[in-house]
Amino acid sequence: MTTPPRTALITGGARRIGATLVRALAQRGYTVVIHHHRSQTEAQHLADDIRTQGGQAHAIQADLSNHDATMSLIAHTEQLLAPHPLTLLVNNAAIFEAGALRHTSYDAWQNHLAINLTAPFLLTRDFARRLPPGVTGQVIQIIDRYGHHPRSGYAAYSAAKSALWTLTRLAALELAPTIRINAIGPGPILPAAGDTPEQFARIAAATPMQRPGQPHDIVAALFFLLEHDFITGEMIRVDGGEHLR
Ligand SMILES: NC(=O)c1ccc[n+]([C@@H]2O[C@H](COP(=O)([O-])OP(=O)(O)OC[C@H]3O[C@@H](n4cnc5c(N)ncnc54)[C@H](OP(=O)(O)O)[C@@H]3O)[C@@H](O)[C@H]2O)c1
């Protein structure tokens, strides 16, 4: 059996943590498909930059709150990669909006579930359905330390990420041995859109490690999971010990 070239689709790959994962995978020889929603310019620049450095990269747009767009994303990715199959899916895209239970609207709830849970479900399902016979694959879910411990004030986000962790273990059971599915649970790595630098510094200082992590810490966990082929259904928490609080 010949080994197909390594190929990866990274959702939300144009900026921030997603872009760091894209660059790291491209440096390791993966042909990367950079999914984006609104960050088209950033995705295109990143793809150009990777190609300039001798790598292979494509950009692809989809709104993951839209089921039709989500359900055609794997097939569109395969068209970009043809004749090679997609062998790695990284579900990184997410939204993170504050909202205590009493103040969470139906729309906010649905939006978090659609982007942070239903999209990873549909993409994982379609990835598994379309993987050619004889080819093995991997899925990495970028979850959150709140996938284990709900965070007060983030009801919809915590519920969606927690369900994504359940989905990860369920999928690992059902899709083995052809596909391994693992997760990474970041702690404070980059400030969220609404965070002031002071708020983010406070959150990071409250972790046992008393500091924020870096996107390269997520990269280290990614390659550990990719390279150890007896691990499936596992989550590495890269959170400075915050889950212990
Ligand atoms: N940042 C942290 O410290 C931290 C902590 C814990 C967990 N995490 C998790 O780590 C992952 C990456 O974090 P991040 O902070 O880098 O993420 P982010 O910047 O908040 O979001 C990542 C990407 O998600 C995409 N996205 C949002 N809504 C979308 C939609 N409707 N359709 C398609 N894509 C959509 C955006 O793409 P466009 O820009 O193209 O619109 C965005 O660039 C997320 O899963 C997050 O929950 C991060």
The ligand as a MOL file (V3000), in Angstrom:
LIG
                    3D

  0  0  0     0  0            999 V3000
M  V30 BEGIN CTAB
M  V30 COUNTS 48 52 0 0 0
M  V30 BEGIN ATOM
M  V30 1 N -7.6810 31.8050 22.4600 0
M  V30 2 C -7.5910 31.0610 23.5500 0
M  V30 3 O -6.8680 31.3800 24.4840 0
M  V30 4 C -8.4210 29.7980 23.6520 0
M  V30 5 C -8.7050 29.2650 24.8990 0
M  V30 6 C -9.4550 28.1100 24.9800 0
M  V30 7 C -9.9170 27.4870 23.8370 0
M  V30 8 N -9.6240 28.0280 22.6290 0 CHG=1
M  V30 9 C -10.1380 27.3440 21.4310 0
M  V30 10 O -9.0930 27.2770 20.4910 0
M  V30 11 C -9.6180 27.4820 19.1540 0
M  V30 12 C -8.8950 28.6530 18.4900 0
M  V30 13 O -8.9650 29.7750 19.3570 0
M  V30 14 P -8.8040 31.2740 18.7880 0
M  V30 15 O -8.9030 32.1590 19.9610 0
M  V30 16 O -7.6420 31.3330 17.8730 0 CHG=-1
M  V30 17 O -10.1650 31.3350 17.9540 0
M  V30 18 P -10.9060 32.6350 17.3390 0
M  V30 19 O -9.9030 33.5860 16.8590 0
M  V30 20 O -11.8990 33.1290 18.3450 0
M  V30 21 O -11.7510 31.9540 16.1720 0
M  V30 22 C -11.1190 31.1200 15.2200 0
M  V30 23 C -11.7870 31.2560 13.8980 0
M  V30 24 O -13.1280 30.7490 13.9520 0
M  V30 25 C -13.7290 31.1960 12.7570 0
M  V30 26 N -15.1830 31.3070 12.8280 0
M  V30 27 C -15.9380 32.0120 13.6860 0
M  V30 28 N -17.2400 31.9700 13.3040 0
M  V30 29 C -17.2910 31.2190 12.1690 0
M  V30 30 C -18.3170 30.8300 11.2830 0
M  V30 31 N -19.5990 31.2140 11.4360 0
M  V30 32 N -17.9930 30.0570 10.2210 0
M  V30 33 C -16.7170 29.6790 10.0110 0
M  V30 34 N -15.6910 30.0260 10.7950 0
M  V30 35 C -15.9760 30.7960 11.8680 0
M  V30 36 C -13.1470 32.5840 12.4640 0
M  V30 37 O -12.7900 32.6080 11.0760 0
M  V30 38 P -12.6660 33.9990 10.2300 0
M  V30 39 O -11.6430 34.8150 10.9700 0
M  V30 40 O -12.2310 33.5670 8.8850 0
M  V30 41 O -14.0320 34.6420 10.2270 0
M  V30 42 C -11.9560 32.6890 13.4130 0
M  V30 43 O -10.7890 33.1710 12.8060 0
M  V30 44 C -11.1170 27.6970 19.3260 0
M  V30 45 O -11.7810 26.4600 19.1320 0
M  V30 46 C -11.2470 28.1380 20.7620 0
M  V30 47 O -12.5290 27.8200 21.3420 0
M  V30 48 C -8.9000 29.1630 22.4910 0
M  V30 END ATOM
M  V30 BEGIN BOND
M  V30 1 1 1 2
M  V30 2 2 2 3
M  V30 3 1 2 4
M  V30 4 1 4 5
M  V30 5 2 4 48
M  V30 6 2 5 6
M  V30 7 1 6 7
M  V30 8 2 7 8
M  V30 9 1 8 9
M  V30 10 1 8 48
M  V30 11 1 9 10
M  V30 12 1 9 46
M  V30 13 1 10 11
M  V30 14 1 11 12
M  V30 15 1 11 44
M  V30 16 1 12 13
M  V30 17 1 13 14
M  V30 18 2 14 15
M  V30 19 1 14 16
M  V30 20 1 14 17
M  V30 21 1 17 18
M  V30 22 2 18 19
M  V30 23 1 18 20
M  V30 24 1 18 21
M  V30 25 1 21 22
M  V30 26 1 22 23
M  V30 27 1 23 24
M  V30 28 1 23 42
M  V30 29 1 24 25
M  V30 30 1 25 26
M  V30 31 1 25 36
M  V30 32 1 26 27
M  V30 33 1 26 35
M  V30 34 2 27 28
M  V30 35 1 28 29
M  V30 36 1 29 30
M  V30 37 2 29 35
M  V30 38 1 30 31
M  V30 39 2 30 32
M  V30 40 1 32 33
M  V30 41 2 33 34
M  V30 42 1 34 35
M  V30 43 1 36 37
M  V30 44 1 36 42
M  V30 45 1 37 38
M  V30 46 2 38 39
M  V30 47 1 38 40
M  V30 48 1 38 41
M  V30 49 1 42 43
M  V30 50 1 44 45
M  V30 51 1 44 46
M  V30 52 1 46 47
M  V30 END BOND
M  V30 END CTAB
M  END
